[in-house]
């Protein structure tokens, strides 16, 4: 997991222009448009044409590889709250990571879901007649969607900002770490409740989250389970250790958003943010475009 995360950071550092800025806004707008058309479509033909169906994708309907993520879940006023909440979450994560990393995160979730759906289809439809293949694909279409991708994004947000307080139902103040645990409990419940192999879909979504949030998860676990021993700090040995680590580091400055360093980009300008608490370094592209550290 850690190696994959480092590869993602290196890719984003070497390709600073990669990514779709404000990606979640476009995703929410697409979901809202489909939702409006769904209310006018009494036959359900629109939903059927956009769902993930391996049988139809293999026969040329390739738009389904993307459009299944535009199908909203829920209805009524609740779906509007969902649109706002997931735009807020996606936008905040993008400001933390940068457009490139967040775009990779979202596309990775879609790709893993597509690979999983095709794997289930190929196993269950192998050697069967066309009618059976189409029926298997319809079952997969009813089970495989972007639902868990958005829920895993909520879990990602909780890992990055565990102490952030939000208003549940716009009334009840709750910290994100408790909502994240509730979300994790729901994932476990879905794994137990859903029949195999469709119960693996939540696992796939969480796997994508772990790839991109490995450092945040490790830091959270360290805070939860690490307890200082109370022993006095040996300042001389600590200074020697810090100097040794400084000499061994291949760089002296690293952007905390895109991961670029002065070793890989010697002509790139780096600065320390005066509004962040502590010493936090950013490249010239992100010095004015990052979430300020306040604690």
Buried (B, 14 or more C-beta within 10 A) or exposed (E): BEEEBEEBBBBBBBEBEBBBEEBBBEBBEBBBEBBEEBEEBEEEEBBEBBBBBBBBBBEEBEEBBBBBBBBBBEEEEEBEEBBEBBBBBBBBBBBBBBBBBBBBBBBBBBEBBBEBBBEBBEEBBEEEEEEEBBBBBBBBBEBBBBBBBBBBBBBBBBBBBBEBEBEEEEEEEBBBBEBBEBBBEBBEEBBEEBEEBBBBBBBBBBBBBBBBBBBBBEBBEEEEEEEEEEEEEEEEEEEEEEEEEEEEEEEEBBBBBBBBBBEBBEEBEBBEBEEBEEEBBBBEBBBEEBBEEEE
